[in-house]
Amino acid sequence: MSNITWNFSGKVVVITGSATGIGRGTALQFAKAGANLALCDFNFEEVSRTAEKCRALTSGKVKAYKMDVTNVDEIAAAKAEIVKDFGTVDVLFSNAGVSPKVMGPPISRIPISDWERTYQVNTLGMVKVCNAFCEIFKEKKAGKIIITSSAAAWKISPLVAPYGASKIAVVNFAQALSMEMGEYNTNVNVICPGFVYTNIYSDGTALKYKDILGGALNQYNDNESVMNYMASATSSLHRPQSVDDMAYTVMFLASEEASEITGSAFNVDSGYIKKI
């Protein structure tokens, strides 16, 4: 539980992939901090539930928007609606992401369709969203952009090659974007979550790790236990991370206290990667 009291009253925060997981958890924390929230996801029914939860926590304005980040027309339409509803945007948290349905090794068994889907959402979807909203930040000469990558960007593995490759591309793009957006007083940073138990893993992905890696994982029969063990066994702090851990990092990077931080990737992973 954080003892820091954040105040984002009057700020407009856009969050993609906010129907579940890290996106929803971050939305809830921003709501507690009084932010106005534009919550975007391709699953409009579920992101509307996130909006409802947020309204119970804030006096700020909260609205849900349907946005498939692979669709430039939907992004443009949602952006136009957000500007109409809120007047501006102060913070963009580009968080939408997916994982491959099939794991290696060998890498060749992973269908090309999995590579395409993973890149379309994790990399190109993120680029499309940033391209659209950067226009707002350039015009107002102020803004904060935070993008979700992953510890998989640094931990090279044939198990999830498409995912890791898509996520290191996110870091590279964000650093390039930070160079461009510095002229417009806009910070661009990345969070790299470790093992956070979200829908990406709860759909059976964690048990796929168990099936492939075996060993000590064989003692567990559910997704969450497998993920918690993997996080605890491989990190310096020997514990898994939560969606709130990610949310607190995003909120720091969105705050004025982080005004001199840009072009950086933060591993929020209990010391799993141990990379400068």
Buried (B, 14 or more C-beta within 10 A) or exposed (E): EEEEEBEBEEBBBBBBBBBBBBBBBBBBBBBBBBBBBBBBBBBBEBBBBBBEBBBEBBEBEBBBBBBBBBBBEBBEBBBEBBBEEBEBBBBBBBBBBBBBBEBBEEBEEBEEEBBEBBBBBBBBBBBBBBEBBBEBBBEBEBBBBBBBBBBBBBBEEBBBBBBBBBBBBBBBBBBEBBEEBEEBEBBBBBBBBBBBBBBBBBEEBBBBBBEEEEEEBEEBEEBEBBBBBBBBEBBEEEBBBBBBBBBBBBBBBBBEEBEEBBBBBBBBBBEBBEEE
